Amino acid sequence: MKSILIGLFIFVAASFAQAKLNVVATTADIAALVTVVAGDNIHLSQIAKGSQDPHYIEAKPSFMVKMRDADLVITNGLSLEVGWLPTLIKGARNPKISAGSKGYLDLGSLITPIEKPMGSITRAMGDVHPEGNPHFTLDPVRRSELALKIADKLSDLDNTNKEVYQTNAKKYQEAITKKMADWLVRIKASGVKTVVTYHPSMNYFMDRFELKVPIHLEAKPGIPPSAQHILSVIDTVKKENTKLILVDSFFDTKIADRIVKEAPKTKAVSVGIAVNSLPQLKTLEDVTEQLVKAIESAK
Ligand SMILES: [Zn+2]
């Protein structure tokens, strides 16, 4: 009896001492980045799976339950989750995590985005993100800087683990700096200058490694290509001597395969563009490494 009581006391004391922060990450990539910073010092849950297109997630009640108990929600922002996150936040009825409050960290607002559209945006332009391209987690440099911002926010809400968060984020940034040097050398050595992709989802990666994307398979983001546009892609691939077409793993490679038939000097490769989009992609660095290898394979 006594030992049970002591055990119970230790259990209760421990749960008081380590009331871990409840954190919700909206996507698999953000969850991976938060894990780098926080390890198992927080309770982390995520909404979109890596194998799902993060633009289109069903706002399920079970996600609202996750958010109801959250101390912090970390979002991609730049309108990536515009179709579902506001519904979840509203349904969660948790004032701690409403947009703009202390428990809401919008990573997109902390970076300088690429491809911010000029002038007015109309429906005819497709699913254009008005604040710029939201797929920044594929840029190793931006994400290592964001690790520091995540560490600051976690430290703010949970001062006891401040040292751990700050140290992990700094170590991550150092590791990325080293890896970047290697990736840059390898991409340069490949001689690849242009890559065609399905959706603008890899543009931050391409931008970081100075690879040109002359055309996307989608003529407009979120809209499948017309026969006319496929002809322009074939034309561009030939003219630019593009050796590689990368297709996000949740899209069919059928169209890319058709282009390869017409332009046989190029090849189509299906790639995962998020953590856990494919079983072997366990970390953001695995995703980057896979993209670098795809480029090396096209030389
Ligand atoms: Zn997109």
Boltz pocket constraint, residues with backbone or C-beta under 6 A from the ligand:
constraints:
  - pocket:
      binder: B
      contacts: [[A, 55], [A, 127], [A, 134], [A, 135], [A, 199], [A, 200], [A, 201], [A, 221]]
      max_distance: 6.0
